[in-house]
């Protein structure tokens, strides 16, 4: 798991790591394209990666893709969580954080039950102050709890700080 703030170097670091592990890794993109600026961001990521990657675009159900035996970079868990969060809002008003967290954990476990090497990118969005916005506070709680869940399962957790990788957890196996 690679975590850090916005523009901390998470994706670049994760891509380099995946390419060290495999000449043809999988890039699993979880983003929804909201506007032109975000579409441009996605395009720049795609250009940076190049043709050696297999790209899978999946907003929610990662486990429906067979990635057995592959190195898989999922970028990113924050956008993936956002998809569940906003879909939960649309289905009945206020998103129930406990239900969404359970859905994320169950889908994460289904996906990672495959025999593959996984690299997950996520954001540390709770490092700032507490938002005045209730919706943002609920999402920050959700993401923080989900990051804790993924970190508890990860063999290694890297915190990116200004482009520098800091090892937070490493289980040597």
C-alpha positions, 0 to 999 in steps of 0.5 A: 500500500502506498499512501500520501497526500495529493501530488506526493509522488504516490502514483509514479512510485507505484508505477516504478515498483510495478515495472520492477516486478513485471515487464507487463503489469496491470494498471487498474484504474478506478476513477470516474471522469468528472470534468475536462481537467480530470480527463486531462489528468488521466490522459497524462497518467496514461501517457506516462505509463506507456504501452507495456501496461495492461489497463483495466478500467473498473469503477467498483467491482475489481474482483470480476477481473481475473488477475491471477499470476500478475502484478496489479497496480490499483490507482486509487483506493480513494477514488474507488471508495468515492464511487461506493460513497456517492452511489450509496448517496444516490440510492437513498439520501445520506451514505451509510458509512458503516455499510459502505465500509463493509462493502469495500472490505468485502470486495477488497477481500474477494479481489485480493483472494486471487494469487497475484501481487497487488500494489494499492495507491491511496490518499491520506486525506485525514491529515488536515483539519476537520472539515465544516462539511458533514459530507466531507467528514463522513467520507474522510472517516470512511477513507481513514477506516478503509485505509486502516483495513488495507494497511492491516492486510498489506505486507508493506506500507509506504508513505510518500512525503514530497516524493520521498518514500518512507517505509511505515510497515514491512513484513519480510516473507 
